[in-house]
Amino acid sequence: MAHLEAPKPISEAMPVFFNVDGVVGAQPAQNIREDVLLVQFAFKVMAGSPIATTNPELLAAARAVTVDGICGPVTINAIRANQESYRRENPGKVVDGRVSPTRGGYSYGGGAAWTIVRLNRSIQIRNIQIWPRIDNIMGCPSELKAMVKRQVVGRLNR
């Protein structure tokens, strides 16, 4: 199930992000429902608030995603489009159609940002005033709202 991550050292731009617990996307992936919803919702947020610098192929792939918790070819295509867009700016980076959990940080192997971190950043820059309260974004699935209340509100109330 998706969870809030606060890596060390902390990034002031994004001190926390939502991480997946299992791999989402192309097989062999666990495709845990809540993780898939998080990835799909990130694409829906991207598609609903386009930014001029967003790659047109990525935007088209994001618009095709349905937030249903089932990782099928359309979601995998959007993941690949996201990775391809990143690879254009960072040659040699991985395009595998999979969103993997981070391993305690924002990046891996020479500073490449994890796909899940880039998806979180995409949500954050479009909703900076409420980040990380993604439960307050229109269209947030009820299961993600519950996760945010468990993870974010629970931590704030400690």
N, C-alpha and C positions, 0 to 999 in steps of 0.2 A: 504494500500500500504506500502511496506517496507520503512523503514526510518533509518537514522543514529541516533544512540543513544550514548550519552556521559555520562555514569552514574557517580554519586558522592557517595562515594569517588572513585577516578579514579584508574584504574589498569594500572601501567606503561607498563605491557606486552601487553595490548590491551586497549588503552585509549578510543577507539570508536569501535562500532560494528553495524552491520545492524540488526535491529529488525523487526519482523513482526507486522502488525497491528491487524491481526486476527489469530485465531488458524488454523494451517495447519495439515491435517492428517485425522485420524479416526473421524467419526461423534460423536457428533455434532461439526463440525468445519466449519468455514466460507469459508476456501479455496479460499481466494482472489488470483486472478491470479498472481500478482506481488510477493506476499508472497510465493506462491507455487514455482514460478520460482527461487526465492532465495534459498529455501530449496533444490530443485532439482539440482541447479547449484552447491551448496556446495557438494552434493554427487558426481557429475561429476568431480569436482576438486579433491576430495578425490580419486576417482577411477583412474583418469588420472595420479596422482603422488603418488603412494602408498608409505607408510612409513613402515619399517620393523615391527614396533610395532602395526600396525593396525590389529585388529581382523580379521581373514580370512572370517568369516561369514558376518561381516560388509562390508568388501571389496567386496565380491560377491554380496551382496544386493545393494551396491552403484553402481557397474558396470551395474546392470540391469536397473537403473533409466534412463528415457528419459526426457530431459528438454523440456517439452511441456506446462507447466502451468496448467495441469490437474492432480489433486491429486487422483490417483487410487491405487489399491492394491500394485503395485510395489513400489511406493513412500512410502506408509504406512509401507510396509515391511522394507524398508531401515531405516525409522524413528525408528521402533521397534528394529531393529538390532543395531542401534546407541545407543539406550537407554539400551538395554541388555548388550552391551559391557561396558557401563559406570557402570551399576549395578554390574557387576562382580567385579569391583574395589571398588565400593561403595554400599555394601549390603543395601537393604531397599529402594533404590531410585526408582522413578516412571518409569514404562514402560506402556505407554498408547497409543503409536502410534500417538502422537500429539505433534506438536511444538507450544508452547504457547508464546505469547508476554511476555517479561520480565516486571517486575513491578518496574522499576527504578534502577535495579542493575544487577550484574552478577550472583547472586545466590539466592536461596530461602531455607527456612527450614533447618537450620543447616549447610549451606554452600554448598548445592548441586548446581552445575552449571546448569543453564537453558539449554535446548537442543539447542536453537538458538545460545546461546553463544558458546557452544562447536562446533557447525557447523561453526560459524565464525572463531573460533580459528583454525579449520582444514584448512580453506581457507588461513588464515593469515600465518600459519607456512610454508605453501607450496609456498607462494608468499610474503614473508616478505619485500622484496625490494620495492614493489609497494603498499603495504597495506596502506590505504583502497581503492585504485583505482582498484577495482575488474573489472571495465569496460575494463581494459587493459589485462585481462586474456583471452587467446584464448578460443573462444566458449561462451563468455558471451552473453546472449540473449540481443537483442536490447532494450527490455523494462527495463532490469536491468541497461544497459548502461545509459539510459535516467534518471533513478532514481539516479544513482551515480552522474551524472552531476548536477542534481537538488540538491542533498543533500551534496555531498562533494565539488564539484567545486563551487557551490553557496556559501557555508560557507567560503571557502578560499578567495573568491572575495569580501567579506564584509569588 
